[in-house]
Amino acid sequence: MDRIPMMGNTYKMHLLTSVDESNGVLYMAIMQEFPAVSGVLTPATRLDKFMEGFKQGLIKSLSTTPGTQPDIQPDKDLELKGHVGRQYSLTVGESRGMVRTFDAGRRVYVLLVLGAGEKHSGVARFLSSFEITSAPDPVAVPIPDTKP
């Protein structure tokens, strides 16, 4: 678990990865918490703003390797038990995959698959296993003052 700085505090970010080496598929699940002020945005707007930053970060981190210029394109809108979601197609070099995001109030969830599409049995199992359950409100931790 990492803590991400936002508005003078830090919030939790969990990132879990797994690789199916026999099929060449990368699976990733991410949860990012947000401050209460994010509640003034509609779920769709909050999700879109999150994805703007996510795409920029992913492109920046993967573009440092030659031949891996990533591309993320909107694919379709989703809904999971009342939570707004989006699906994106993902291309990194020669690899194809997808990204699904869901807004859950003060948390955003990301499911990323690289190396196979949603019809692949492992990918279908990964995506169908995801559910959003109730969780306590995020707890902001102030960024310590490092000035002497």
Helices and strands as residue ranges (DSSP letters): E 2-6, E 9-20, E 25-33, G 36-40, H 43-62, E 70-80, E 83-92, E 95-103, E 107-114, H 121-128, E 141-142
